[in-house]
């Protein structure tokens, strides 16, 4: 399966994407790092297309739900970006100690 922007005929304006191409790039952006051109094209499209922006938010939310569900099923700890910082852990422990 091709995953580049050549899924459809190239447009007359090189950075202008169809919604189909933008949706593909939004999905791919969660799987791999986009090239500079892909990233710029996608962001330009998202500036003016509310539907694709909403689609991107939905994909991001669904991805987070699936990751949490997978972690729950396998008993793995939360992703590193969801862990508390050492400062936050210390504040919680201090609060617990004061309450006891």
Buried (B, 14 or more C-beta within 10 A) or exposed (E): EEEEBEEEEEEEEEEEBBEEBBBBBBBBBEEEEBEEEBEEBBEBBBEEBEEBBEBBEEBEEEEEEEBEEEBEEEEEEEEEEEEEEEEEEEEEEEEEEEEE
